[in-house]
């Protein structure tokens, strides 16, 4: 589905694109469908969210840079339902410290919750920071917390 929209400022540094009701209906009627969005030549995966009763596609700073768009820009948007599984490889050092119960709990988390464990580990600049983040993640998983 294609539509034209304005990239709206939704906060101090956040932006989004309002999704028309007919597009939401065509996406299957779910309030938060997983989608693949294309802005110009740049495509990315996300989930439609709601804010103030409106359906919005988030446009992160990284996406704005890659798509060369900003708040206030009118853009052509292509959106399709994205039903392919979202995979997130578990870093080897994290996996090595997980027991069977911890791994089962981790595997049961949503993709976005798993990202909250993995991305800080992958973004660590030093080995010491990475080690601390792995230990913090494992402790949270053992305590059955949804985030480190």
Rosetta blueprint (number, residue, H / E / L):
1 X L
2 X E
3 X E
4 X E
5 X E
6 X E
7 X L
8 X E
9 X E
10 X L
11 X L
12 X L
13 X L
14 X L
15 X E
16 X E
17 X E
18 X E
19 X L
20 X L
21 X H
22 X H
23 X H
24 X H
25 X H
26 X H
27 X L
28 X L
29 X L
30 X L
31 X L
32 X L
33 X L
34 X E
35 X E
36 X E
37 X E
38 X E
39 X E
40 X L
41 X L
42 X E
43 X E
44 X E
45 X E
46 X E
47 X E
48 X L
49 X E
50 X E
51 X E
52 X L
53 X L
54 X E
55 X E
56 X E
57 X E
58 X E
59 X L
60 X L
61 X H
62 X H
63 X H
64 X H
65 X H
66 X H
67 X H
68 X L
69 X L
70 X L
71 X L
72 X L
73 X L
74 X E
75 X E
76 X E
77 X E
78 X E
79 X E
80 X E
81 X E
82 X L
83 X L
84 X L
85 X L
86 X L
87 X L
88 X L
89 X L
90 X L
91 X L
92 X H
93 X H
94 X H
95 X H
96 X H
97 X H
98 X L
99 X L
100 X H
101 X H
102 X H
103 X H
104 X H
105 X H
106 X H
107 X H
108 X L
109 X L
110 X L
111 X H
112 X H
113 X H
114 X H
115 X H
116 X H
117 X H
118 X H
119 X H
120 X H
121 X H
122 X H
123 X L
124 X L
125 X L
126 X L
127 X H
128 X H
129 X H
130 X H
131 X H
132 X H
133 X H
134 X H
135 X H
136 X H
137 X H
138 X H
139 X H
140 X H
141 X H
142 X H
143 X L
144 X L
145 X L
146 X L
147 X L
148 X L
